[in-house]
Amino acid sequence: QVQLVESGGGLVQSGGSLRLSCAASGTIFSMDVMGWYRQAPGKQRELVATITSNGNTNYVNSVKGRFTISRDNAENTVYLQMNSLKPEDTAVYSCYAQRATIPRYVYWGQGTQVTVSS
């Protein structure tokens, strides 16, 4: 059974940094697109950043220049380095990964809380 295990969330002051990790276990298959969503209380889920297996990245405008997504293909792991954090970044962050081969299943992490205090 494939699992995405996240780590790295927590409480940080405004202007601080956190690094989220998400590792896929229980599979021998490579992952294609991997990324991070976030959902704040009372708000819709938002796609924060994605990265393809060949390293192409995309970010939502609100995090450009502050967040960096990266991955280790050999370990099926994706990271999100978050710098200059703001209170509006407070949310539950969830990772996802889409299998590179058919069937192109999408897997989800359990979510990790990021809280930025002002």
N, C-alpha and C positions, 0 to 999 in steps of 0.2 A: 504494500500500500504506500503510495507516494505521500510524503508529508513535507510541508514547507515550515521550517522552524525559524522563528524570528527572535531576535535579541537586540538589545541596545536602547530601548526606550527608557524614559524616565522623566525626572523633573529638572529643569534647567532655568537659569535666569535669562532674561532678555539679553540678546547679544552673545549668548553662549553657543556651544556646539554639541551635537550628538552624532553618533554614527550607528545607523541601523544595519543589521545583517539579516539575511534570509537564506537558509541553506535547504536545498531539496534533498531529501533522503528517501531510500526505499525504491530507487529506480536506477536502471542502467541507461535510460534514454537521455539524450541531450535535450536541453531546453532552447527554444528559439527566443521569442520576446520575453523579457522579464521586466518587472516594474513595480511601482508602488502607488497605491491609492491612499487617500486619507478621508476621514469623515469626522467633522466636528459636530458637537451636539446641536441639533436643530437645523443642520445644513445637509445638503446633498453630498453624496460621495464625489470626490474629485480625483482625477488622475493626475498625479504629481510628476512622475518621471517614468520613462521607459528606456530600455536599452536592448538592441538586437544582439544576436550572437556574434556579429562582426563589428560590434562596438558603436553603432549609430545610436545617438541619444536624442531624446526630446523631453522638454520640460514645460510645465505650466508657467505662464508669464510671471506669476507672483513669486516663484522661487528661483528664477533665472539669476545666475551670478552668485547665489547663496548656497544652493544645493548641488551636489555632484553625485550622479549615479555611476556605478562601475560594477564589474562582474568578474568572476573567476570561472571560466567555462569548464575547466577540468573538475572543479568542485561543485558545479551547478549552484553557485552562490552569487547573490546580488547584494550590493551595498548601497546605502544612501548616506552620504556625508552631508550633514546639515550644519551650516555655519550662519552666523549673524541671525540667530533665531529670534522670532518675534512672537508676542502673545497670540497673534492670529494664526500661527502655525500649530497651535494646540489642537490635537486631534488623535484619533486612533489611526495608526498607519498600518496598512495591510499590504503584504507583497503578493505578487502573482507570477506565475510562470506558465508559458504555453509550450507543450511538447513540440519538438522540431519535426517529428515524423508522424505519419498518419496512424491512428487517429490523433488529431491535434488537441488533446485534452488540455484544459486550463485548470491549474491547481492554485489553491489559495492558502495563505498563512492565516493564523488565528488572530492576528492583530496585536499591536503593541502600542501602549499609551505614550504619547509625547505631550508633556505639559510645560509651557513656557510662561514663567511668572514675570510680571512687569516690575 
